[in-house]
Amino acid sequence: MWAAHMEACEIDGLVVAIDIEDHTEMASQRSLWDRRVRFLHGSTVDPAIVARVTDLVRDRRTMVILDSDHHADHVRAELAAYASLVTPGCYLIVQDMLTEVLLPDHGPGPITAVEEFLTGDDRFVVDRDRECLILTMCPSGWLRRL
């Protein structure tokens, strides 16, 4: 989806997607895939994956969307790994912020991790203007880099 949007808007961009499962067979057959997408197979917090992403986005305007394991420890590790890659003025978006509210047995999740992150990192602010549609899976999860 993001690659198609960039293509339609004629933005010179690249989508770096990471997953522990590879379900890319159909998507990778599209011509857009080779031009706009780099798929990395593994954990988002694996140091080798983080290093590869860092190389791919070097000297590029960068935003990051976190949408993998929604346990607080994992989200904390992702925030630590990827926050510095976000370009000033761009966003670090944390998906499924309500996981721990909607699934109480889940335990601490994204809300906990983001709240802790923001108390220790003044490079980001929550941008409530991005929640204009009211129904969102990212309440307090649009973090704009200052």
Backbone as a printed PyTorch tensor [residue, N CA C, xyz], in Angstrom:
tensor([[[  0.8170,  -1.1810,   0.0000],
         [  0.0000,   0.0000,   0.0000],
         [  0.8690,   1.2570,   0.0000]],

        [[  1.8610,   1.3140,   0.9020],
         [  2.7160,   2.5150,   0.9770],
         [  3.5080,   2.6900,  -0.3100]],

        [[  3.9690,   1.6080,  -0.8830],
         [  4.7170,   1.6880,  -2.1360],
         [  3.8270,   2.2220,  -3.2540]],

        [[  2.5800,   1.7850,  -3.3100],
         [  1.6530,   2.2540,  -4.3360],
         [  1.3590,   3.7430,  -4.1670]],

        [[  1.2130,   4.1870,  -2.9240],
         [  0.9870,   5.6170,  -2.6650],
         [  2.1830,   6.4450,  -3.1300]],

        [[  3.3790,   5.9970,  -2.8170],
         [  4.5670,   6.7370,  -3.2330],
         [  4.6680,   6.7840,  -4.7560]],

        [[  4.3600,   5.6770,  -5.3930],
         [  4.4080,   5.6150,  -6.8460],
         [  3.4030,   6.6000,  -7.4570]],

        [[  2.1770,   6.5810,  -6.9390],
         [  1.1290,   7.4580,  -7.4660],
         [  1.4630,   8.9350,  -7.2650]],

        [[  2.1180,   9.2610,  -6.1630],
         [  2.4800,  10.6540,  -5.8600],
         [  3.8440,  11.0340,  -6.4140]],

        [[  4.4610,  10.1140,  -7.1290],
         [  5.7850,  10.3350,  -7.7160],
         [  6.8170,  10.7510,  -6.6660]],

        [[  6.7630,  10.0700,  -5.5390],
         [  7.7280,  10.2880,  -4.4590],
         [  8.8280,   9.2490,  -4.5960]],

        [[ 10.0540,   9.6910,  -4.5710],
         [ 11.1840,   8.7700,  -4.6560],
         [ 11.3800,   8.1250,  -3.2880]],

        [[ 10.6360,   7.0650,  -3.0330],
         [ 10.6720,   6.4470,  -1.7150],
         [ 10.8340,   4.9450,  -1.7890]],

        [[ 11.0730,   4.3850,  -0.6340],
         [ 11.3110,   2.9500,  -0.4870],
         [ 10.5930,   2.4740,   0.7660]],

        [[  9.9270,   1.3320,   0.6700],
         [  9.2990,   0.7050,   1.8220],
         [ 10.2010,  -0.4340,   2.2720]],

        [[ 10.5690,  -0.4090,   3.5360],
         [ 11.3320,  -1.5120,   4.1120],
         [ 10.3630,  -2.2440,   5.0390]],

        [[ 10.0040,  -3.4640,   4.6760],
         [  9.0620,  -4.2650,   5.4510],
         [  9.8230,  -5.3950,   6.1260]],

        [[  9.4520,  -5.6660,   7.3710],
         [ 10.1220,  -6.7110,   8.1530],
         [  9.0560,  -7.6260,   8.7410]],

        [[  9.2780,  -8.9210,   8.6440],
         [  8.3490,  -9.8570,   9.2750],
         [  9.0720, -11.1650,   9.5630]],

        [[  8.5980, -11.8430,  10.6020],
         [  9.1770, -13.1430,  10.9410],
         [  8.6330, -14.2440,  10.0340]],

        [[  7.5280, -13.9550,   9.3370],
         [  6.9690, -14.8810,   8.3630],
         [  7.0110, -14.2270,   6.9880]],

        [[  7.2780, -15.0150,   5.9890],
         [  7.3520, -14.4840,   4.6260],
         [  6.0820, -14.8630,   3.8650]],

        [[  5.1870, -13.8850,   3.7330],
         [  3.9560, -14.0650,   2.9640],
         [  3.9710, -13.1180,   1.7690]],

        [[  5.1090, -13.0020,   1.1260],
         [  5.2820, -12.0010,   0.0730],
         [  5.1740, -12.5590,  -1.3400]],

        [[  4.8630, -13.8350,  -1.4750],
         [  4.8960, -14.4520,  -2.8030],
         [  4.0580, -13.6990,  -3.8300]],

        [[  2.8130, -13.3810,  -3.5220],
         [  1.9580, -12.6810,  -4.4840],
         [  2.4230, -11.2390,  -4.6870]],

        [[  2.6960, -10.5380,  -3.6140],
         [  3.0960,  -9.1260,  -3.7160],
         [  4.4030,  -8.9750,  -4.4860]],

        [[  5.3120,  -9.9030,  -4.2820],
         [  6.6260,  -9.7850,  -4.9190],
         [  6.5770, -10.0050,  -6.4310]],

        [[  5.4440, -10.4560,  -6.9520],
         [  5.2940, -10.6390,  -8.3940],
         [  4.9560,  -9.3360,  -9.1170]],

        [[  4.5810,  -8.3270,  -8.3820],
         [  4.2200,  -7.0520,  -8.9800],
         [  5.4720,  -6.2500,  -9.3130]],

        [[  5.4240,  -5.5230, -10.4100],
         [  6.5950,  -4.7520, -10.8410],
         [  6.9790,  -3.6900,  -9.8170]],

        [[  6.0220,  -3.1870,  -9.1010],
         [  6.2610,  -2.1780,  -8.0700],
         [  7.2010,  -2.6990,  -6.9830]],

        [[  7.1480,  -3.9790,  -6.7240],
         [  7.9290,  -4.6030,  -5.6550],
         [  9.4250,  -4.3270,  -5.8210]],

        [[  9.9570,  -4.6020,  -6.9840],
         [ 11.3960,  -4.4440,  -7.2030],
         [ 11.8420,  -2.9900,  -7.0900]],

        [[ 10.9780,  -2.0780,  -7.4940],
         [ 11.3340,  -0.6560,  -7.4590],
         [ 11.1780,  -0.0400,  -6.0840]],

        [[ 10.2210,  -0.5060,  -5.2920],
         [  9.8250,   0.2330,  -4.1020],
         [  9.9100,  -0.5100,  -2.7730]],

        [[ 10.1150,  -1.8200,  -2.7870],
         [ 10.0210,  -2.5890,  -1.5460],
         [ 11.2890,  -3.3950,  -1.3010]],

        [[ 11.7260,  -3.3850,  -0.0470],
         [ 12.7760,  -4.2870,   0.4140],
         [ 12.1830,  -5.0610,   1.5790]],

        [[ 12.1020,  -6.3680,   1.4420],
         [ 11.5460,  -7.2050,   2.4970],
         [ 12.6770,  -7.8820,   3.2520]],

        [[ 12.6490,  -7.7350,   4.5730],
         [ 13.6400,  -8.3780,   5.4320],
         [ 12.9290,  -9.4300,   6.2710]],

        [[ 13.4210, -10.6400,   6.2150],
         [ 12.8080, -11.7610,   6.9180],
         [ 13.5020, -11.9500,   8.2530]],

        [[ 12.7810, -11.6730,   9.3400],
         [ 13.3470, -11.8300,  10.6720],
         [ 12.6240, -10.9580,  11.6790]],

        [[ 13.1890, -10.8640,  12.8590],
         [ 12.6130, -10.0580,  13.9380],
         [ 13.0270,  -8.6020,  13.7830]],

        [[ 12.1090,  -7.7160,  14.0610],
         [ 12.3950,  -6.2910,  13.9700],
         [ 13.4890,  -5.8450,  14.9310]],

        [[ 13.7230,  -6.6100,  15.9840],
         [ 14.7350,  -6.2080,  16.9650],
         [ 16.0350,  -6.9930,  16.8450]],

        [[ 16.1340,  -7.8480,  15.8640],
         [ 17.3830,  -8.5670,  15.6030],
         [ 18.4370,  -7.5310,  15.1790]],

        [[ 19.5840,  -7.4800,  15.8490],
         [ 20.6010,  -6.4780,  15.5080],
         [ 21.0000,  -6.4780,  14.0320]],

        [[ 21.0040,  -7.6320,  13.3910],
         [ 21.3460,  -7.6870,  11.9680],
         [ 20.2700,  -7.0080,  11.1220]],

        [[ 19.0120,  -7.1750,  11.4950],
         [ 17.9070,  -6.5280,  10.7760],
         [ 17.9830,  -5.0150,  10.9890]],

        [[ 18.1940,  -4.5900,  12.2260],
         [ 18.3010,  -3.1550,  12.5220],
         [ 19.4500,  -2.5380,  11.7270]],

        [[ 20.5640,  -3.2250,  11.6450],
         [ 21.7160,  -2.7200,  10.8840],
         [ 21.3840,  -2.6150,   9.3960]],

        [[ 20.6650,  -3.5880,   8.8660],
         [ 20.2930,  -3.5610,   7.4430],
         [ 19.3420,  -2.3980,   7.1560]],

        [[ 18.3550,  -2.2040,   8.0440],
         [ 17.4270,  -1.0830,   7.8770],
         [ 18.1920,   0.2340,   7.9270]],

        [[ 19.0900,   0.3450,   8.8720],
         [ 19.9000,   1.5630,   9.0120],
         [ 20.6450,   1.8510,   7.7120]],

        [[ 21.2180,   0.8250,   7.1100],
         [ 21.9220,   0.9980,   5.8320],
         [ 20.9590,   1.4290,   4.7140]],

        [[ 19.7750,   0.8130,   4.6750],
         [ 18.8190,   1.1130,   3.6090],
         [ 18.2690,   2.5330,   3.6760]],

        [[ 18.1500,   3.0840,   4.8720],
         [ 17.5510,   4.4230,   5.0030],
         [ 18.5820,   5.5360,   5.1550]],

        [[ 19.8340,   5.1730,   5.2020],
         [ 20.8840,   6.1820,   5.3670],
         [ 20.7270,   7.2900,   4.3200]],

        [[ 20.7740,   8.5260,   4.7900],
         [ 20.6650,   9.7160,   3.9280],
         [ 19.3090,   9.8420,   3.2340]],

        [[ 18.2830,   9.2140,   3.7790],
         [ 16.9200,   9.3270,   3.2270],
         [ 15.9970,   9.9390,   4.2820]],

        [[ 15.0020,  10.6520,   3.8160],
         [ 13.9360,  11.1080,   4.7080],
         [ 13.1870,   9.8530,   5.1480]],

        [[ 12.9900,   9.6830,   6.4660],
         [ 12.5110,   8.3980,   6.9700],
         [ 11.4170,   8.5450,   8.0120]],

        [[ 10.3680,   7.7540,   7.8380],
         [  9.3720,   7.5550,   8.8850],
         [  9.3560,   6.0610,   9.1960]],

        [[  8.8870,   5.7220,  10.3850],
         [  8.8710,   4.3250,  10.8270],
         [  7.4810,   3.9910,  11.3550]],

        [[  6.9720,   2.8260,  10.9840],
         [  5.7160,   2.3150,  11.5160],
         [  6.0220,   1.0080,  12.2310]],

        [[  5.6810,   0.9440,  13.5090],
         [  5.8980,  -0.2720,  14.2940],
         [  4.5780,  -1.0290,  14.3960]],

        [[  4.5650,  -2.2620,  13.9330],
         [  3.3400,  -3.0610,  13.9480],
         [  3.6880,  -4.5400,  13.9690]],

        [[  4.4390,  -4.9520,  14.9840],
         [  4.7710,  -6.3770,  15.0770],
         [  4.2890,  -6.9130,  16.4210]],

        [[  5.1610,  -7.3910,  17.2400],
         [  4.8070,  -7.9110,  18.5620],
         [  4.3840,  -6.7290,  19.4380]],

        [[  3.1950,  -6.7910,  20.0140],
         [  2.6470,  -5.6530,  20.7480],
         [  2.8290,  -5.7490,  22.2640]],

        [[  3.7680,  -6.5480,  22.7180],
         [  4.1020,  -6.5750,  24.1480],
         [  5.0580,  -5.4250,  24.4460]],

        [[  4.9100,  -4.8480,  25.6300],
         [  5.6760,  -3.6450,  25.9930],
         [  7.1790,  -3.8280,  25.8090]],

        [[  7.7200,  -4.9600,  26.2220],
         [  9.1740,  -5.1660,  26.0990],
         [  9.6290,  -5.0980,  24.6450]],

        [[  8.8420,  -5.6870,  23.7600],
         [  9.2110,  -5.6800,  22.3420],
         [  9.0870,  -4.2720,  21.7510]],

        [[  7.9990,  -3.5940,  22.0770],
         [  7.8070,  -2.2300,  21.5610],
         [  8.9130,  -1.3170,  22.0980]],

        [[  9.2810,  -1.4740,  23.3610],
         [ 10.4050,  -0.6980,  23.9240],
         [ 11.6790,  -0.9210,  23.1000]],

        [[ 11.9560,  -2.1800,  22.7930],
         [ 13.1640,  -2.5120,  22.0240],
         [ 13.0900,  -1.9140,  20.6170]],

        [[ 11.9180,  -1.9420,  20.0060],
         [ 11.7650,  -1.3360,  18.6760],
         [ 11.9600,   0.1770,  18.7360]],

        [[ 11.3710,   0.8160,  19.7220],
         [ 11.5370,   2.2640,  19.8760],
         [ 13.0140,   2.6160,  20.0330]],

        [[ 13.7110,   1.8490,  20.8370],
         [ 15.1510,   2.0920,  21.0390],
         [ 15.9290,   1.8770,  19.7480]],

        [[ 15.5270,   0.8870,  18.9670],
         [ 16.2620,   0.5490,  17.7410],
         [ 16.0060,   1.5180,  16.5890]],

        [[ 14.7850,   2.0290,  16.4710],
         [ 14.4090,   2.7630,  15.2640],
         [ 14.1650,   4.2530,  15.4500]],

        [[ 14.0190,   4.7470,  16.6530],
         [ 13.7040,   6.1660,  16.8560],
         [ 14.7280,   7.0850,  16.2100]],

        [[ 15.9850,   6.7420,  16.3170],
         [ 17.0220,   7.6250,  15.7710],
         [ 17.0190,   7.6720,  14.2420]],

        [[ 16.3250,   6.7330,  13.5900],
         [ 16.2610,   6.7310,  12.1320],
         [ 15.2220,   7.7120,  11.5930]],

        [[ 14.2860,   8.1230,  12.4440],
         [ 13.2030,   8.9980,  12.0060],
         [ 13.7480,  10.4070,  11.7870]],

        [[ 13.4630,  10.9350,  10.6150],
         [ 13.9230,  12.2580,  10.2340],
         [ 13.1060,  13.3290,  10.9680]],

        [[ 13.7490,  14.4060,  11.4210],
         [ 12.9710,  15.4940,  12.0370],
         [ 11.8260,  15.9320,  11.1200]],

        [[ 10.6460,  16.0960,  11.7320],
         [  9.4430,  16.4530,  10.9860],
         [  8.6450,  15.2510,  10.5300]],

        [[  9.2350,  14.0740,  10.5960],
         [  8.5550,  12.8390,  10.1980],
         [  8.0190,  12.1110,  11.4290]],

        [[  7.3920,  10.9850,  11.1900],
         [  6.6950,  10.2720,  12.2620],
         [  7.2720,   8.8950,  12.5480]],

        [[  7.1430,   8.5320,  13.8100],
         [  7.3180,   7.1740,  14.2850],
         [  5.9170,   6.7890,  14.7500]],

        [[  5.2760,   5.8740,  14.0430],
         [  3.8950,   5.5150,  14.3270],
         [  3.8730,   4.1450,  15.0020]],

        [[  3.2160,   4.0910,  16.1490],
         [  3.0780,   2.8330,  16.8730],
         [  1.6400,   2.3590,  16.6990]],

        [[  1.4890,   1.2300,  16.0140],
         [  0.1730,   0.6700,  15.7310],
         [ -0.3790,  -0.0870,  16.9400]],

        [[ -1.6920,  -0.2790,  16.9060],
         [ -2.4000,  -1.1240,  17.8800],
         [ -2.1280,  -0.7040,  19.3180]],

        [[ -2.1560,   0.6000,  19.5280],
         [ -1.8870,   1.1510,  20.8650],
         [ -2.8540,   0.6300,  21.9200]],

        [[ -4.0560,   0.2530,  21.5210],
         [ -5.0680,  -0.1630,  22.4980],
         [ -5.0110,  -1.6430,  22.8540]],

        [[ -4.0030,  -2.3350,  22.4150],
         [ -3.9150,  -3.7770,  22.6640],
         [ -4.0990,  -4.1140,  24.1340]],

        [[ -3.3870,  -3.4360,  25.0100],
         [ -3.4680,  -3.7830,  26.4340],
         [ -4.7890,  -3.3660,  27.0680]],

        [[ -5.5120,  -2.4420,  26.4400],
         [ -6.8260,  -2.0190,  26.9420],
         [ -7.8930,  -3.0000,  26.4680]],

        [[ -7.8530,  -3.3340,  25.1880],
         [ -8.8730,  -4.2190,  24.6170],
         [ -8.6620,  -5.6860,  24.9710]],

        [[ -7.4170,  -6.0520,  25.2480],
         [ -7.0870,  -7.4370,  25.6110],
         [ -6.3590,  -7.4320,  26.9520]],

        [[ -7.0830,  -7.2920,  28.0590],
         [ -6.4390,  -7.1500,  29.3670],
         [ -5.4880,  -8.2940,  29.7380]],

        [[ -5.7520,  -9.4870,  29.2410],
         [ -4.8690, -10.6150,  29.5380],
         [ -3.5450, -10.5270,  28.7820]],

        [[ -3.4640,  -9.6410,  27.8260],
         [ -2.2560,  -9.4500,  27.0220],
         [ -1.1000,  -8.9500,  27.8780]],

        [[ -1.4200,  -8.1580,  28.8940],
         [ -0.3800,  -7.5540,  29.7250],
         [  0.0590,  -6.2260,  29.1470]],

        [[  1.0900,  -5.6210,  29.7260],
         [  1.5600,  -4.3190,  29.2480],
         [  1.9070,  -4.3700,  27.7630]],

        [[  1.5210,  -3.3200,  27.0710],
         [  1.7270,  -3.2880,  25.6310],
         [  2.2230,  -1.9470,  25.1470]],

        [[  1.7840,  -1.5460,  23.9430],
         [  2.2870,  -0.3290,  23.3290],
         [  2.0770,   0.9410,  24.1470]],

        [[  0.9250,   1.0920,  24.7920],
         [  0.6920,   2.3080,  25.5850],
         [  1.7790,   2.4520,  26.6400]],

        [[  2.0180,   1.3960,  27.3580],
         [  3.0430,   1.4200,  28.4120],
         [  4.4060,   1.7700,  27.8260]],

        [[  4.7630,   1.1180,  26.7300],
         [  6.0790,   1.3480,  26.1280],
         [  6.2230,   2.7850,  25.6320]],

        [[  5.1910,   3.3130,  24.9760],
         [  5.2670,   4.6820,  24.4460],
         [  5.3250,   5.7010,  25.5710]],

        [[  4.5230,   5.5170,  26.5940],
         [  4.5610,   6.4540,  27.7240],
         [  5.9520,   6.4910,  28.3470]],

        [[  6.5420,   5.3360,  28.5520],
         [  7.8970,   5.2780,  29.1100],
         [  8.9110,   5.9210,  28.1650]],

        [[  8.7860,   5.6350,  26.8770],
         [  9.6910,   6.1870,  25.8810],
         [  9.6510,   7.7120,  25.9000]],

        [[  8.4480,   8.2650,  25.9090],
         [  8.3030,   9.7140,  25.8480],
         [  8.8190,  10.4260,  27.1000]],

        [[  8.7970,   9.7430,  28.2370],
         [  9.3370,  10.3890,  29.4450],
         [ 10.8560,  10.4760,  29.3980]],

        [[ 11.4890,   9.6450,  28.5910],
         [ 12.9410,   9.6390,  28.5220],
         [ 13.5170,  10.1420,  27.2100]],

        [[ 12.6630,  10.5920,  26.2760],
         [ 13.1550,  11.0120,  24.9680],
         [ 12.3910,  12.2580,  24.5300]],

        [[ 13.0580,  13.3940,  24.5380],
         [ 12.3790,  14.6420,  24.1990],
         [ 12.4720,  14.9820,  22.7080]],

        [[ 12.8990,  14.0390,  21.8880],
         [ 12.9490,  14.2680,  20.4390],
         [ 11.5840,  14.1210,  19.7800]],

        [[ 10.6090,  13.5440,  20.4910],
         [  9.3040,  13.2380,  19.9150],
         [  8.1790,  13.8330,  20.7430]],

        [[  7.0810,  14.1810,  20.0590],
         [  5.8500,  14.5990,  20.7150],
         [  4.6970,  13.8430,  20.0750]],

        [[  3.6490,  13.6030,  20.8650],
         [  2.4380,  12.9850,  20.3270],
         [  1.7180,  14.0350,  19.4960]],

        [[  1.3720,  13.6830,  18.2700],
         [  0.6620,  14.5930,  17.3780],
         [ -0.8030,  14.1740,  17.3050]],

        [[ -1.6370,  14.7840,  18.1310],
         [ -3.0720,  14.4520,  18.1910],
         [ -3.8150,  14.8550,  16.9170]],

        [[ -3.2490,  15.7740,  16.1270],
         [ -3.8980,  16.1650,  14.8760],
         [ -4.0290,  14.9880,  13.9220]],

        [[ -3.1980,  13.9830,  14.0590],
         [ -3.2620,  12.8070,  13.1850],
         [ -4.4030,  11.8780,  13.5750]],

        [[ -5.0780,  12.1720,  14.6750],
         [ -6.1900,  11.3410,  15.1400],
         [ -7.5260,  11.9530,  14.7380]],

        [[ -7.5470,  12.7380,  13.6810],
         [ -8.7250,  13.5010,  13.2890],
         [ -9.9090,  12.6270,  12.8770]],

        [[ -9.6980,  11.3920,  12.5200],
         [-10.7960,  10.5200,  12.1140],
         [-11.4950,   9.8800,  13.3110]],

        [[-11.0400,  10.1870,  14.4960],
         [-11.5770,   9.7320,  15.7760],
         [-11.3500,   8.2340,  15.9800]],

        [[-11.7390,   7.3970,  15.0440],
         [-11.5110,   5.9640,  15.1630],
         [-10.1010,   5.6670,  14.6690]],

        [[ -9.2360,   5.2810,  15.5620],
         [ -7.8510,   5.0150,  15.1900],
         [ -7.3050,   3.8690,  16.0210]],

        [[ -6.3690,   3.1550,  15.4550],
         [ -5.6640,   2.1150,  16.2100],
         [ -4.3610,   2.6730,  16.7860]],

        [[ -4.1810,   3.9830,  16.6190],
         [ -2.9340,   4.6070,  17.0580],
         [ -3.1430,   5.7850,  18.0050]],

        [[ -4.1190,   5.7550,  18.9270],
         [ -4.2560,   6.9120,  19.8090],
         [ -2.9750,   7.0930,  20.6280]],

        [[ -2.4340,   8.2860,  20.5590],
         [ -1.1490,   8.6210,  21.2020],
         [  0.0330,   7.9040,  20.5610]],

        [[ -0.1920,   7.3250,  19.4010],
         [  0.8750,   6.5840,  18.7350],
         [  1.4990,   7.2880,  17.5500]],

        [[  1.0250,   8.5000,  17.2250],
         [  1.6560,   9.2940,  16.1620],
         [  2.6950,  10.1560,  16.8250]],

        [[  3.9350,   9.7400,  16.7680],
         [  5.0260,  10.4420,  17.4300],
         [  5.8030,  11.2200,  16.3840]],

        [[  5.7410,  12.5500,  16.4600],
         [  6.4280,  13.4030,  15.4880],
         [  7.7980,  13.7800,  16.0260]],

        [[  8.7890,  13.5740,  15.1890],
         [ 10.1550,  13.9170,  15.5860],
         [ 10.3480,  15.4150,  15.4330]],

        [[ 10.8260,  16.0290,  16.4800],
         [ 11.0710,  17.4750,  16.4770],
         [ 12.3600,  17.7930,  15.7510]]])
